[in-house]
Amino acid sequence: MQRTPRNKTPIARSRKPRGVNAGRGSAAAVAPDKWLDTYVPYHLYRVTNKLNARLQKRLKAARINSSQWRVLSVLRAYGSMSISQIVEATLMEQPTTSRVVAELERVGHVQRRTSERDSRTAEVSITAAGLEAFNGIVPFALKHQSLAFRDVDAKELALLVDILKRIEYNVALND
């Protein structure tokens, strides 16, 4: 309460309750509309993060981070690749990819060689030690995937993969 200077009688200060819009620039109460329920990128992000969180424990035990896992995975899947091809396959930034490849090379999981097709380019390939590290993790990655898709039959899974590839293609058209 505030007192007036003349008669020292208490007067009530006019206040708006907390959370009520006090004017321009203030947050207004907005009724929820659940728009995220149908926003596909939101659901893809949540699923990806949950799957990655489970895999993180295995990666940590193997002393491999998620970026290194991505590089090892694409090298195992597609064979020797240039740094730019790894960048394209992993969607990591070029400086990050170069750093990750250097780390993997230092621990003996990958090796670089001059490309036979272009002497200005180095090709990166997975080594026996890298393959051993990969093979120690991939069963857990596949187990996590199978648990995530336990109520999805093979046709639905194939359709999902096809749809995701088409979406990725469409997104790339707009880049």
MODELLER restraints for C-alpha pairs under 7 A, 6 or more apart:
rsr = mdl.restraints
at = mdl.atoms
rsr.add(forms.Gaussian(group=physical.xy_distance, feature=features.Distance(at['CA:1:A'], at['CA:10:A']), mean=6.12, stdev=0.5))
rsr.add(forms.Gaussian(group=physical.xy_distance, feature=features.Distance(at['CA:1:A'], at['CA:11:A']), mean=6.11, stdev=0.5))
rsr.add(forms.Gaussian(group=physical.xy_distance, feature=features.Distance(at['CA:1:A'], at['CA:12:A']), mean=5.44, stdev=0.5))
rsr.add(forms.Gaussian(group=physical.xy_distance, feature=features.Distance(at['CA:1:A'], at['CA:13:A']), mean=6.33, stdev=0.5))
rsr.add(forms.Gaussian(group=physical.xy_distance, feature=features.Distance(at['CA:2:A'], at['CA:10:A']), mean=5.68, stdev=0.5))
rsr.add(forms.Gaussian(group=physical.xy_distance, feature=features.Distance(at['CA:2:A'], at['CA:11:A']), mean=5.63, stdev=0.5))
rsr.add(forms.Gaussian(group=physical.xy_distance, feature=features.Distance(at['CA:2:A'], at['CA:12:A']), mean=6.53, stdev=0.5))
rsr.add(forms.Gaussian(group=physical.xy_distance, feature=features.Distance(at['CA:2:A'], at['CA:13:A']), mean=6.59, stdev=0.5))
rsr.add(forms.Gaussian(group=physical.xy_distance, feature=features.Distance(at['CA:3:A'], at['CA:9:A']), mean=5.48, stdev=0.5))
rsr.add(forms.Gaussian(group=physical.xy_distance, feature=features.Distance(at['CA:3:A'], at['CA:10:A']), mean=4.43, stdev=0.5))
rsr.add(forms.Gaussian(group=physical.xy_distance, feature=features.Distance(at['CA:3:A'], at['CA:11:A']), mean=5.87, stdev=0.5))
rsr.add(forms.Gaussian(group=physical.xy_distance, feature=features.Distance(at['CA:4:A'], at['CA:10:A']), mean=6.70, stdev=0.5))
rsr.add(forms.Gaussian(group=physical.xy_distance, feature=features.Distance(at['CA:20:A'], at['CA:28:A']), mean=6.92, stdev=0.5))
rsr.add(forms.Gaussian(group=physical.xy_distance, feature=features.Distance(at['CA:21:A'], at['CA:27:A']), mean=6.18, stdev=0.5))
rsr.add(forms.Gaussian(group=physical.xy_distance, feature=features.Distance(at['CA:21:A'], at['CA:28:A']), mean=5.19, stdev=0.5))
rsr.add(forms.Gaussian(group=physical.xy_distance, feature=features.Distance(at['CA:36:A'], at['CA:42:A']), mean=6.65, stdev=0.5))
rsr.add(forms.Gaussian(group=physical.xy_distance, feature=features.Distance(at['CA:51:A'], at['CA:144:A']), mean=6.88, stdev=0.5))
rsr.add(forms.Gaussian(group=physical.xy_distance, feature=features.Distance(at['CA:55:A'], at['CA:141:A']), mean=6.27, stdev=0.5))
rsr.add(forms.Gaussian(group=physical.xy_distance, feature=features.Distance(at['CA:58:A'], at['CA:137:A']), mean=6.64, stdev=0.5))
rsr.add(forms.Gaussian(group=physical.xy_distance, feature=features.Distance(at['CA:59:A'], at['CA:65:A']), mean=6.00, stdev=0.5))
rsr.add(forms.Gaussian(group=physical.xy_distance, feature=features.Distance(at['CA:67:A'], at['CA:100:A']), mean=6.84, stdev=0.5))
rsr.add(forms.Gaussian(group=physical.xy_distance, feature=features.Distance(at['CA:68:A'], at['CA:100:A']), mean=6.02, stdev=0.5))
rsr.add(forms.Gaussian(group=physical.xy_distance, feature=features.Distance(at['CA:68:A'], at['CA:104:A']), mean=6.99, stdev=0.5))
rsr.add(forms.Gaussian(group=physical.xy_distance, feature=features.Distance(at['CA:70:A'], at['CA:90:A']), mean=6.25, stdev=0.5))
rsr.add(forms.Gaussian(group=physical.xy_distance, feature=features.Distance(at['CA:71:A'], at['CA:86:A']), mean=6.86, stdev=0.5))
rsr.add(forms.Gaussian(group=physical.xy_distance, feature=features.Distance(at['CA:71:A'], at['CA:90:A']), mean=6.87, stdev=0.5))
rsr.add(forms.Gaussian(group=physical.xy_distance, feature=features.Distance(at['CA:72:A'], at['CA:126:A']), mean=6.75, stdev=0.5))
rsr.add(forms.Gaussian(group=physical.xy_distance, feature=features.Distance(at['CA:72:A'], at['CA:134:A']), mean=6.70, stdev=0.5))
rsr.add(forms.Gaussian(group=physical.xy_distance, feature=features.Distance(at['CA:74:A'], at['CA:89:A']), mean=6.79, stdev=0.5))
rsr.add(forms.Gaussian(group=physical.xy_distance, feature=features.Distance(at['CA:75:A'], at['CA:81:A']), mean=6.88, stdev=0.5))
rsr.add(forms.Gaussian(group=physical.xy_distance, feature=features.Distance(at['CA:75:A'], at['CA:125:A']), mean=6.19, stdev=0.5))
rsr.add(forms.Gaussian(group=physical.xy_distance, feature=features.Distance(at['CA:75:A'], at['CA:126:A']), mean=6.04, stdev=0.5))
rsr.add(forms.Gaussian(group=physical.xy_distance, feature=features.Distance(at['CA:76:A'], at['CA:126:A']), mean=6.76, stdev=0.5))
rsr.add(forms.Gaussian(group=physical.xy_distance, feature=features.Distance(at['CA:79:A'], at['CA:125:A']), mean=6.41, stdev=0.5))
rsr.add(forms.Gaussian(group=physical.xy_distance, feature=features.Distance(at['CA:80:A'], at['CA:123:A']), mean=5.90, stdev=0.5))
rsr.add(forms.Gaussian(group=physical.xy_distance, feature=features.Distance(at['CA:80:A'], at['CA:124:A']), mean=5.31, stdev=0.5))
rsr.add(forms.Gaussian(group=physical.xy_distance, feature=features.Distance(at['CA:80:A'], at['CA:125:A']), mean=4.41, stdev=0.5))
rsr.add(forms.Gaussian(group=physical.xy_distance, feature=features.Distance(at['CA:81:A'], at['CA:123:A']), mean=5.16, stdev=0.5))
rsr.add(forms.Gaussian(group=physical.xy_distance, feature=features.Distance(at['CA:81:A'], at['CA:124:A']), mean=5.31, stdev=0.5))
rsr.add(forms.Gaussian(group=physical.xy_distance, feature=features.Distance(at['CA:81:A'], at['CA:125:A']), mean=6.68, stdev=0.5))
rsr.add(forms.Gaussian(group=physical.xy_distance, feature=features.Distance(at['CA:82:A'], at['CA:121:A']), mean=6.86, stdev=0.5))
rsr.add(forms.Gaussian(group=physical.xy_distance, feature=features.Distance(at['CA:82:A'], at['CA:122:A']), mean=5.89, stdev=0.5))
rsr.add(forms.Gaussian(group=physical.xy_distance, feature=features.Distance(at['CA:82:A'], at['CA:123:A']), mean=4.53, stdev=0.5))
rsr.add(forms.Gaussian(group=physical.xy_distance, feature=features.Distance(at['CA:82:A'], at['CA:124:A']), mean=5.91, stdev=0.5))
rsr.add(forms.Gaussian(group=physical.xy_distance, feature=features.Distance(at['CA:83:A'], at['CA:97:A']), mean=7.00, stdev=0.5))
rsr.add(forms.Gaussian(group=physical.xy_distance, feature=features.Distance(at['CA:83:A'], at['CA:98:A']), mean=6.79, stdev=0.5))
rsr.add(forms.Gaussian(group=physical.xy_distance, feature=features.Distance(at['CA:87:A'], at['CA:93:A']), mean=6.34, stdev=0.5))
rsr.add(forms.Gaussian(group=physical.xy_distance, feature=features.Distance(at['CA:87:A'], at['CA:94:A']), mean=5.88, stdev=0.5))
rsr.add(forms.Gaussian(group=physical.xy_distance, feature=features.Distance(at['CA:87:A'], at['CA:97:A']), mean=6.32, stdev=0.5))
rsr.add(forms.Gaussian(group=physical.xy_distance, feature=features.Distance(at['CA:104:A'], at['CA:110:A']), mean=5.63, stdev=0.5))
rsr.add(forms.Gaussian(group=physical.xy_distance, feature=features.Distance(at['CA:105:A'], at['CA:111:A']), mean=5.57, stdev=0.5))
rsr.add(forms.Gaussian(group=physical.xy_distance, feature=features.Distance(at['CA:108:A'], at['CA:127:A']), mean=6.97, stdev=0.5))
rsr.add(forms.Gaussian(group=physical.xy_distance, feature=features.Distance(at['CA:108:A'], at['CA:129:A']), mean=6.41, stdev=0.5))
rsr.add(forms.Gaussian(group=physical.xy_distance, feature=features.Distance(at['CA:108:A'], at['CA:130:A']), mean=6.91, stdev=0.5))
rsr.add(forms.Gaussian(group=physical.xy_distance, feature=features.Distance(at['CA:109:A'], at['CA:126:A']), mean=6.01, stdev=0.5))
rsr.add(forms.Gaussian(group=physical.xy_distance, feature=features.Distance(at['CA:109:A'], at['CA:127:A']), mean=5.30, stdev=0.5))
rsr.add(forms.Gaussian(group=physical.xy_distance, feature=features.Distance(at['CA:109:A'], at['CA:129:A']), mean=5.27, stdev=0.5))
rsr.add(forms.Gaussian(group=physical.xy_distance, feature=features.Distance(at['CA:109:A'], at['CA:130:A']), mean=3.68, stdev=0.5))
rsr.add(forms.Gaussian(group=physical.xy_distance, feature=features.Distance(at['CA:110:A'], at['CA:124:A']), mean=6.54, stdev=0.5))
rsr.add(forms.Gaussian(group=physical.xy_distance, feature=features.Distance(at['CA:110:A'], at['CA:125:A']), mean=5.45, stdev=0.5))
rsr.add(forms.Gaussian(group=physical.xy_distance, feature=features.Distance(at['CA:110:A'], at['CA:126:A']), mean=4.37, stdev=0.5))
rsr.add(forms.Gaussian(group=physical.xy_distance, feature=features.Distance(at['CA:110:A'], at['CA:127:A']), mean=5.05, stdev=0.5))
rsr.add(forms.Gaussian(group=physical.xy_distance, feature=features.Distance(at['CA:110:A'], at['CA:130:A']), mean=6.18, stdev=0.5))
rsr.add(forms.Gaussian(group=physical.xy_distance, feature=features.Distance(at['CA:111:A'], at['CA:124:A']), mean=5.63, stdev=0.5))
rsr.add(forms.Gaussian(group=physical.xy_distance, feature=features.Distance(at['CA:111:A'], at['CA:125:A']), mean=5.54, stdev=0.5))
rsr.add(forms.Gaussian(group=physical.xy_distance, feature=features.Distance(at['CA:111:A'], at['CA:126:A']), mean=6.51, stdev=0.5))
rsr.add(forms.Gaussian(group=physical.xy_distance, feature=features.Distance(at['CA:111:A'], at['CA:127:A']), mean=6.54, stdev=0.5))
rsr.add(forms.Gaussian(group=physical.xy_distance, feature=features.Distance(at['CA:112:A'], at['CA:122:A']), mean=6.00, stdev=0.5))
rsr.add(forms.Gaussian(group=physical.xy_distance, feature=features.Distance(at['CA:112:A'], at['CA:123:A']), mean=5.47, stdev=0.5))
rsr.add(forms.Gaussian(group=physical.xy_distance, feature=features.Distance(at['CA:112:A'], at['CA:124:A']), mean=4.51, stdev=0.5))
rsr.add(forms.Gaussian(group=physical.xy_distance, feature=features.Distance(at['CA:112:A'], at['CA:125:A']), mean=6.55, stdev=0.5))
rsr.add(forms.Gaussian(group=physical.xy_distance, feature=features.Distance(at['CA:113:A'], at['CA:122:A']), mean=5.30, stdev=0.5))
rsr.add(forms.Gaussian(group=physical.xy_distance, feature=features.Distance(at['CA:113:A'], at['CA:123:A']), mean=5.29, stdev=0.5))
rsr.add(forms.Gaussian(group=physical.xy_distance, feature=features.Distance(at['CA:113:A'], at['CA:124:A']), mean=6.58, stdev=0.5))
rsr.add(forms.Gaussian(group=physical.xy_distance, feature=features.Distance(at['CA:114:A'], at['CA:121:A']), mean=5.99, stdev=0.5))
rsr.add(forms.Gaussian(group=physical.xy_distance, feature=features.Distance(at['CA:114:A'], at['CA:122:A']), mean=4.39, stdev=0.5))
rsr.add(forms.Gaussian(group=physical.xy_distance, feature=features.Distance(at['CA:114:A'], at['CA:123:A']), mean=6.03, stdev=0.5))
rsr.add(forms.Gaussian(group=physical.xy_distance, feature=features.Distance(at['CA:115:A'], at['CA:121:A']), mean=5.53, stdev=0.5))
rsr.add(forms.Gaussian(group=physical.xy_distance, feature=features.Distance(at['CA:115:A'], at['CA:122:A']), mean=5.22, stdev=0.5))
rsr.add(forms.Gaussian(group=physical.xy_distance, feature=features.Distance(at['CA:115:A'], at['CA:123:A']), mean=5.43, stdev=0.5))
